[in-house]
Amino acid sequence: MSRHMRTGDVEARRPLLVTGDHLEPNELDSDEGEIIFDRSTSHMKREPGASAHRRLTYEEAVEEAGFGLFHWLLLVVCGWANASDAVEILCVSFLLPTARCDLLLSSSDMGLLTASIFLGMMVGGYMWGYLADQRGRCRVLVVSLTVNGVFGGLASVAPRFWLFLLLRFISGIGVGGSIPVIFSYFSEFMPRLRRGRMISALATFWMAGNILAAGLAWLVIPRTWAHFFLGGLDFQSWRLFVVLCSVPSLTSAILFKLLMPESPKFLMEAGREKEAIRVFRLMFELNMRGKGKTFPEFGLCTSSKHRVELDETRTQGSCRERLVSVLKKGLMPIKQMFNGPLKSRSFALLIIFYCISFGYYGLWMWFPELFARVEDGGSPCANVSLPSALHNQSCYPVKTAVYMEGFAIAASNLPGNIFTILRMDSTGGKALLSFSLVLSGLSVFFIYVVQTKTQSLVLSCVFSGVSVIAWNSLDVLGTELYPTQLRSSALGFFTGVGRVAAIMGNIVFGKLVDTNCAVPVMMVSALLLTGGLVALLLPQTKHTELT
């Protein structure tokens, strides 16, 4: 039996400690002999007034709380937030075929527009992730989802391209916070043996958001009834579509504010034992409702060495000294990620996130526009190589087939999501990640060489169904490869790296789609293949404990 599966010995399950600026390892090996986490039981301290009964580690407390109604409610709330992020990101790709005429956009402008939300996500990803590690997951989710929804909705009334671009950028800052924090928050409620499957189930809500965005575009944008005048603004149907796409984020923020508790793992790391026990009690009561069981009394093993200090930077000194202190503290998680036992996995993930983000978002955000340009048949790259002037391109009446194809590609995520839910806990994220990236790269290559619109659509669906396996695997690996005090910061950092790649991918497509479509398509294929090979360097984390 693996050393990660012992349940009787409390000393064998020890939380990670941080002393000073670095991790102190006990070097617990993974299934492949590589260090996964570092543990120590020194400096364990009971909060005054806490229970004097048996003391449990985090993993043992999660097991005591059971599994049931609470976790399914958590899946729905976090899943809806994940879907809302997908809607907000992907809505731009669906409005391009019509908004380009109203906003007078060239292909380069469209590339900047699709890149704007990723630039915001790059700025927001690490910032919100760091705040979530310092101040709590739940409150950061409420604020970031609100920023996403409010500014996404305001973009619908922007009369000029530059203002629309700015508002989409600010909306992206909100999206950048919620994506990495949602997975950290969700994973910290999950029992170890169910974590991979449940995180894969959470990731499937991205597909639901994708389908929702495609369905709304199909229902709203082609409709003439959605066109009216708002003051001096010609409120076309695509603007109503933008408003509707902001609703999921706002409703998600309300749900988190009203219903969801703080992560018990975060509370334990912050030394807030009584609050963590209250969360475990809530989990137990919902999971055991109707079973006649009583919540068992226990205390928690909390670490006095690693407390989330909120006022370390409020020391005396000049404004410059305080600013330097804030910057040093803010960059400390990156220093810890790229030093010691975490260094090799961090460099590997950096390469993987860059490759998959450049490839996936560079190609995905342009699918509706590519299909609009080949409405009369033929290969995407065969037809877009002949540029046409903007004023010769007709946006109205809207061609509904473009949105039908987008809906089909979005729905093609379903087989990949089902596959990861069924296979994640048995196969492991590492193997699935490598396999899916290699297969995605091959499918993109064949998109370039096909000769008919039908063949292009089929291969695009294959790419969608396979690439989602890679994203789901990354979601699982990202939460299991880093300890609690680094988890959200690490996911936020790598999300930021991915957004840089997404920006570059969209700009490259915007610059070359009219002149040489083959170049960006081949780049996407090569990068996905590279990411698949680098994934083999990651440690195996199947069934590992969170620290």
N, C-alpha and C positions, 0 to 999 in steps of 0.2 A: 504493500500500500504506500502511496506517495506520502512524503513527509508533510505535504500540505493538507492531508486529510485526517490528521490526528485530532480527536475531539476531547480526549480525557485530560490532557495535561495543559493547564493554563499557561505554564511557563513556556510551552512550545509555540504559543501564539502571542507574540509580543509586539506592541506598537512601535513604529519607527520613531526615533528621537532625532532632534536636530539640535546641535550645540554650536553656537556661534554662527559661522557662515557655511558650514558644511555638514554633510551627512556622516553619521558614525555607524559603520556597518558591522553586523555580525556575520554577513556574507552567507545568507541562506540561499541555496542553489535552486534553480528551476529544474524542470524535467530534463533539460538538455545540459545541465551542469553550469549554466551561466547565472550569475547573481541576479535575482529579481528585486528583492527588497532587503533592507537592513533592519534588524530588530534588536531591541534591548529592553529589559524589564526594570532597569534601574530608574530611580527618580519617580517611581509610581507613588501617587499621592491621592488620598481620599479627601474630597471636599468636606468642610465642616458641616455637620447636620445630615450628611448623606447616610444611606442605609448601611448598617453594620453587618448585613448578611453576606452571603457568599459574593465574591467579586468576579465579574465576568469580563472577558475581552470583548471587543466590538463584534467580532464574528459570532461569538457565543450568544451575545445579547440579541443579535439579529435572528439567530435560530430560535431563541426563546420566544420571540415575538410572533413566530409562525409566518405562514404565507397564505394569503387569501384576499379578501375584499379590499383591504388597504392597498395592496400592490396593484390590483386591477384598476382601482381608482387613480392611483399614481400614474399608471401607464396611460390612461386616457388623458389626464391633464397634461402630463409632459409630452405625450404624443401630439396633442392638439397644438402645443407651443412649437414643436418641431415642424408640424405641417404648416403653421403660420409663417415660419421662416422660409420654407420652400416656396410658398405662395408669393411672398414679398420679393424673393430673389428672382424667381422665374417669370413673374408677370411682365418684366421688361421685354423678354424675348418674344412674348405673344403680342405686345402692342407695337413692336417695330414695323410690321408691314403697313400699318395705317398711320401711326404717329409720325413717321418720317415725312409725310406730306404736310401735316398740320404744323410741325415744328421746323420744316425745311431742312431735313437732315441729309447729309452726305453719308457714304459708307463709313468714313472716318469718324464722323459725329456719332453714328450708331455704335461704333466700337467704343468710343468714350462713354456713351450712355450706359452700355452694358458693363463697362469697367467701373463706373462710379460707385455702385453699391459695394463692389468688392474692395475698392479703396477705403470706403467707410468701415467695412468689416475688418480690414487690416488694422485700422486705427483702433477700433473698438475691441477686437479679439483679446489682445493681451491685457489691455486696460481693465476690461470687465472681469477677465479671468483672475487677474491679480486681486481685484477688489473682492471677488467671491471667496478667494482663499483667506482674505483678511477679515471681512465683515459678514460673511455668510452667503450661502448660495441663493436662498429664497428671495431676499430683498433685492439682490442684483438682478434676478430674473424679472421681477416686477418692473423695475426701472427700465431695463433694456428693452423689454417687450413694449412698454409704453412709448419710448422714444421711437421704436420701429413703426408702430401703428400710427402715431400722431403725424410724424413727418412724411410717412408714406402716403397718408391720406391727403395732406396739404399739397403734395406734388400734383394732384389732379387738377388744381386750379392755377397752376403756373402757366402764364401766357407766353413766356419766352424759354428758349432752350437752356440758357445758362441757369435760370432759376430752377427749372425742372431738374437739371443736373445736380445743383447744390442740395436740393431737398432729398433727392435719391441718395446722395452721399451721406447726409445726416441719418436717414433711415437705415443705411448700411451700418452705421456705428452701433445702432441698437441691435441689428441682426448679429453683428460680430460678437456681442456679449451673450446672447441667449443660446447660440448653438453649442459652444464648448461647455457652458455652465450646466445646461440641461442634462447632458450625459454624465457629468460628475455628480450632480445632485441625484439623478435617478439611480446610478450604480451604487450609491452609498446607503440605499435602503434594501438592496437585494441580497438574499442568501447566496453564498458562494457557488453552490452547485447549480443554481438557476440563473446566475448572472448573465452568462453568455447568451442564453436563449432570450431572456427578457430584454437585454439591450438590443438584440437583433429585432425583437418585436417593436421596440421603440423606434428603431431606425426605419421600419416600414412606413411610419407615418409621414416620412419625407415623400414617399410615393403617393400617399393620400393627398398631401399638399400639392404635389405636381399634377395629379389628376384633377384636383379642385381648380387649380389655376387654368389648366387647359379647358376644363368644362365651362368655367365662367367666361373664358375668352370665346369659346364656341357659341355660347348662349347670348352674350351681350354685344361683343364688338360688331358682328355683322348686322345687328338690328337697327333699323332706322328710327324706331320709337325712342331709342336711348339718346337721340340727338336733340339738343335744345340750346337756347342762348341764356347765359348767366351773366347779366349785365352786358358788358361789351365782349365777353368771352364766348367763343363758339365752342360749346361743351359737347364735343363729339363722344360717340359711344365708348371709345377707348379710355376716356377720362372717367366715366362711370365705372369701368372695369378696374381702374386704379383705386378708386374709392372702396369698392367691394373687397379688393385684395388687402386692405388695411384692417378690415374688421376682425379676422382671426387673431391678429397680434393683440389687439385691444381686449378682446374677450379672454385671451390667455392670461394677460396681466391681471385681470379681475379675478379669475379662478385661482391663481397663485396667491393673491392677496387675501382672499376670503377662506380658502380651503386648506392650503398646504402648510405643513410645519417645516421648520429648519431641519437640515440634514443632521441626524444623530452622530454621524462620524465627525462632522465639523465641530459639533458641540463638545464631543469628547476631546478632540484635539485642542479646543479652546479652554479645556478645564471646567466646562459648565455641565457638571455631572447630573445635577438635579433636572435641568432642562432636557438633557439627553434621555433620562429615565422617563420623563413625561412623554416624550415622543415614542419611546418603545412601548409605553403603556397604551398610547393611542393606537399604535399598530396592532398590539395584542388584542385590544377590545374589538376592533373592527374585524380582524382576522378570525377571532374565536366567537364572534357573535352567534348566539343560538346553540353553542356547544357546552355551556354550563361550566366553563373553566375559569379559574381565578388567576389574576396576574401574579406571577411569582415575585417575591421580594428579592432584590439583588442590588449590589453596588457595581460600579464600573471601574476598570483600570484606566485611569486618566494620567496623562503625562504632565508633570510640573515643569519639565525642561522646555517643552514646546507649547507655549500659550500664544494665542493670537492677540498680540498687543496692538491696541488701536491708537495709542497715544505716544508711541516711541518718538515720533517726529515732532511732538509738541514740546520740544525742549527749548531752553533759553538759547539765545543767539540771534545773529542777524538773519534777515530774510534769505540772503544767499546761502548761509550755512544750513538753514532749514530746507532750502530747495535741494542742496547737494545731498542732505540726509535722505530726503524723500526719493530722489533719483537712485541713490545707492540701494535703498531698501526695495524699490520697485524692480531693480535689475537683478537683485539677489537670486530670485528663482531661476533665471536664465543661467547664472553662474553655476548653480547647483546642478542644473540639468546637463551641462556640458563638462562636468568634472566627475571624477571618481567612477563608480560602477554604472552610473546612468549615461556616461558619455557615448558609448558605442550605439546604444539604442536611439539616443537623441539625434545623432548625425544620420542614422538610417531613416528615421521618421521624417527628418527635414527633407531628405531627397525624395522620399515617397510622397509626401504631401505636395511638394512642388510638381512632381511629375503628374500625379492624378488630377490636381486642380487645373493645371495648364491644359491637360488633355480633355477632361470632362467638361469644364465650364467654357473653354475655348470653342469646343464643338457644339455643346448642347445649346448655348445661348443663341447660336446662329441657325439652329435647325428650322424654325419657322420661316426665317428670311430665305434660307436656301431652298426650301420647298416652294415658297412663293415665286421664286425666280425660275423654277422648273415646272410651273403649273401645267404647261403644255406638253410635258414629257421630256425625257432625256436624263442624262447624268448631271448631278449638281455641278461638278467641276467642268463639265463640257460646256455648260451654258453660262455660268457666271464669269467665265473668262472673257466674255464680250461685254464690256461696260456700256451702260446707257446713261444718258443725262438724266438728272433728277426730274426735270419737268416733263420728260417723256414717260416716266413711270407712273402708272395709274394706281391709286390706292382705293378708289371707290368705283363701282360697288365692291365690297369686301368679298374676297374669295373664301367661302366657308371651308373648302377642302383643306386649306392650310391648317385650320384649327382642328379639323377631323384627324389629320395626320399627327398633329401635336398631341392630341388626346390618345391616339393609338400608341405613340412612343412612350407617353407617360404610363399608360396601363401596362406596357410590357415590362415594367419593373416588378410586377407581381410574382412571376416565377422565381426571380432571383431572391426576392424577399422571403418567400416560402422556403426556398432551399437553405438560406442562412439560418432561419429559425430552427429548422429540423437538424441541421448539421453542425451548427456552431459549437455546441458543448462537446460533441463527440470528435469532430475533426480539429477544431481549434482555429483561431483567427489567423494565425501565421500562414498556414497552408492555403486557406481560402483566399487570403489577400494576394498571395503570389500567383495562384492559379487564375484568379479573375482578372488581374492586371494584364497578364500575358494574353489571355483570350480577348480582352477588350482591345488591346493593341492590334491584334490580327484582324478583328472585325472592322476597325477604322481603316486599315489598309485596303480592305476590299470595298469599302464605300467609294474610294477613289477610282477603282478600276471597273466598277459596274457601269452598264450602259443604258439602263432604263430607270424610270422613276419608281416603279414597283420594287425593283431590286434594291434601290437606295433606301426605300422605306423599310424593307425587310431587314437589311443590315443595320439600319439605325435602331430598329427595335431590338436586335440582338445585342448591339452595343449597350443600349439602355438596360436590358435585363442582366447582362453580365457585370457591367460596371457597378451596379448597385451592390453586388456582393462585396466588392472591394471597399466601398464606403462603409457598409455595415461592419466589415471586419476591422476597419480602422477605428470605428466607434468603440468596439469592444477592446481592442488592444490599447488604445489611448487611455482608457480608464484603468486598465490593469497594470500598465508599465510604470506608473508613477504613484508615489505615496500621497496621502490626503493633502498635506500642506503644499504640494506642488501640482496636484492633479489639474485643477482648473487653470492655473497659470500655464502649465505645459500645453494643455489643449488649446488655450487661447493663443499661445505663441505659434503653435503649428498651424492653427487656423489662419493666423496672420500671414504666415509664410505661404499658405495655400492661396490667400487672396492676392498676394503679389503675383503669383503664377497665373491666377485667373485674370488679373488685369492685363498682364503681358499677353496671354492667350487671346483675349478679346481685341486688344489693339492690333496684334499681328493679323488676326482674321479681318479686321476692319481695313487694314492697309492693303492686304493682298487678295481679298476675296474677289475684287474686280479685275485683277490682272493675272494672278497665278495661284489659283485655288489649291494646286497640288502641294505647294510648299507647306502651308499650315496643317493640311491633312496628314502629310508624311511626318511632320514634327510631332503631332499628337500621337501617331502610331509608335514612333520611336521612343517617346518619353514614357508611354504606358508600359512598353516592354522593359525599359530600364527600371522603372519602379517595381515591376514584378520580380526582377532578379535581385534587387536590393532588399526586398522583403524577406528573402531567405536568410539575411543576416540578423533578423530580429530574434529575441529569445521566445521560447514557447511559454505562454501564460495560461494555458488551459487549466481551469479550476484553481488557480492561485488565489490566495487570500488577499483582500485589500488591507493596506497598512496606513 
